Amino acid sequence: MLYDWIYQTNISNAEYRMFTEASQNVGCCLRPIAIARQNLSRYRFMCISSADSNAPAHFLIIEVYNPREGPAYVTQRLPLNIDI
């Protein structure tokens, strides 16, 4: 059974390291600002994303799967269309 993703702003150092390693080949600058967890293996990070430091920023959800063995990896990139 899948549950709703509930986001929190407290990202642990271990979760931040996992995100950094899993997203290193995504191809844009990402700054996670919130996290949602399911079953200690599925994570969604709400991020501020930009092509580089001079490009406009966008919001993006990065879904990461962290298997029991092997490295974590990105399973989805979901753009958020939010006007601020």
N, C-alpha and C positions, 0 to 999 in steps of 0.2 A: 504494500500500500504506500502510495506517495502522499506526502503531506505538503501543505503550503510552505513556501519558502518565507521564513521570517528573518528579516535582516537586523543585525546589530552592528554597532560601530566599533566594538572592542575586538580587534584582530590580534591574536597572540603572536609572539615572535615565531613560533614553529609554523603557524598557518601562513604568516607573511613569507617565510622562507619557502614553504611549499608552493605558494602562489608565484613567487619570483622564479623559481626553478621551472615550474610548469609553463609559465607564460613567456619565457625568454625568446621564443621563436615566433611570437604573435605578429611582430612587425610594426609595432607602434609603441609609444611611451604610455605606460599604464600606471595609475596611482590608485590602489584600492582604498575605498572610503567606508565600506561596509561589507559584512559577510553573513551568509546564511549557510546552515549546515544540515545535512541529512545523513544519518547512519554512519558517521565518522569516516565516510568514504566519498561522499558527494558534497561539493561546496560550490556556492555561487558568490562571486565577488563583484560588488558594484564598484565600478572604476570611473575615474576621469581619464579620458583617452585623447591623445593627440598624435599626429604624425611626427612632430618634433616640437621643441620648446617654443617655436614661433608660430605654430599652426593653431587654429581655433580648437578649443577643447569640446569634447562630446562625452556623453555618458554611455557606458557599455557594461553589460553583464558578461563576465567570463565564468563559464562553468568548468570546474576542475574535478576530475576523478582521481582519487588517491587509493590505488589498490593496496592490498596487504603486503604484497611483494612487488618490487619494482618502483620506478619513479612515477610521480603524479604527472598528469597530462591534461591539456585543455580539450574538452569535448564539444563545447559550443561557444560561439560569440554572438551575443544578442544585443543589438543596438537599442538604446532607449531614446525615444523622441520626446524630450522634456524641454520645455521652454522655461527659462529662468528670468 
